[in-house]
Amino acid sequence: MSSITFIYGGNSGSFFAEAWDIDGNVLDSFFKASTAGGQPAGPETLTGSGIRILFWRDTPGGQFAAIDNITIEAGAPPVPEPASWLLFGTGLAGLRARRKRRG
């Protein structure tokens, strides 16, 4: 994933969200000191190449902050680099030359 967008709200608790990659590295984060009033706020967007986990927590002790309306953007598929194409073409040329010598 390349981004996660959400709204949040709660009961005067703090709210913390992080986007992690597959190895548990933090790619982006968001913190709100108070979600007072319980009204929805946002949207907020966390971005980063290779997001695999959305982690969020709120203040302990009866306070809460919920998230809703989550939108996930998958991002563009990876594009092969020119060096990859060069290696692929060299391999095909080698296989063709080997076949010609045998034939």
C-alpha positions in Angstrom: 0.0 0.0 0.0 1.1 3.6 -0.5 -1.3 5.4 1.7 -4.1 5.0 4.3 -6.7 7.8 4.9 -9.1 7.8 7.9 -11.2 9.9 10.1 -11.1 9.7 13.9 -13.1 10.8 16.9 -13.5 9.9 20.6 -14.2 11.0 24.1 -11.4 13.5 25.0 -8.6 10.9 24.7 -5.4 11.2 22.8 -5.0 9.3 19.5 -1.8 8.0 17.9 -1.5 6.2 14.6 1.4 4.7 12.7 1.9 3.1 9.3 4.5 0.2 9.4 6.2 -1.7 6.7 6.5 -5.5 6.8 9.6 -5.4 9.0 7.9 -3.2 11.6 9.6 0.1 10.5 7.5 3.2 11.0 6.9 4.9 7.6 4.6 7.7 8.8 2.7 8.7 12.0 0.0 11.0 13.3 -0.7 12.2 16.9 -3.6 14.2 18.3 -3.4 15.3 21.9 -7.2 15.5 22.4 -10.2 14.1 20.6 -12.5 16.1 22.9 -16.2 16.3 22.0 -16.3 12.9 20.2 -16.9 14.6 16.9 -15.3 13.0 13.8 -12.1 14.8 12.6 -9.9 14.4 9.7 -9.4 13.0 7.2 -5.8 12.2 8.0 -3.5 10.4 5.6 -0.4 8.3 6.4 1.9 7.6 3.4 4.9 5.5 2.6 6.0 2.9 0.1 5.2 -0.6 1.3 2.7 0.0 4.1 1.6 -3.3 5.5 0.3 -2.5 9.0 -1.9 0.3 10.4 -1.3 0.6 14.2 -3.4 2.9 16.4 -3.9 3.4 20.1 -5.7 5.8 22.4 -5.4 6.9 26.0 -5.8 4.2 28.6 -8.3 4.5 31.4 -11.7 4.7 29.9 -10.9 7.2 27.1 -11.2 6.1 23.5 -10.6 7.3 20.0 -12.1 5.3 17.1 -11.2 5.4 13.5 -13.6 5.1 10.6 -14.0 5.5 6.8 -10.6 3.9 6.1 -9.4 4.3 2.5 -6.4 2.3 1.2 -4.4 3.2 -1.9 -2.5 0.4 -3.4 -0.1 2.5 -5.4 1.4 1.7 -8.8 3.0 -1.6 -9.4 6.8 -1.6 -9.6 8.3 -0.7 -12.9 11.3 -2.7 -14.0 14.5 -0.6 -14.0 16.5 -0.3 -17.3 19.3 -2.4 -15.8 16.8 -5.3 -15.3 15.8 -5.1 -19.0 19.5 -5.1 -19.9 20.2 -8.2 -17.9 17.1 -9.9 -19.3 18.1 -9.1 -22.9 21.7 -10.3 -22.3 20.4 -13.6 -21.0 18.1 -14.1 -24.0 21.0 -13.3 -26.4 23.2 -15.8 -24.5 20.6 -18.5 -24.8 20.1 -17.8 -28.5 23.9 -17.9 -29.2 24.1 -21.2 -27.3 21.3 -22.7 -29.3 23.0 -21.6 -32.6 26.2 -23.4 -31.6 24.4 -26.6 -30.9 22.2 -26.4 -34.0 
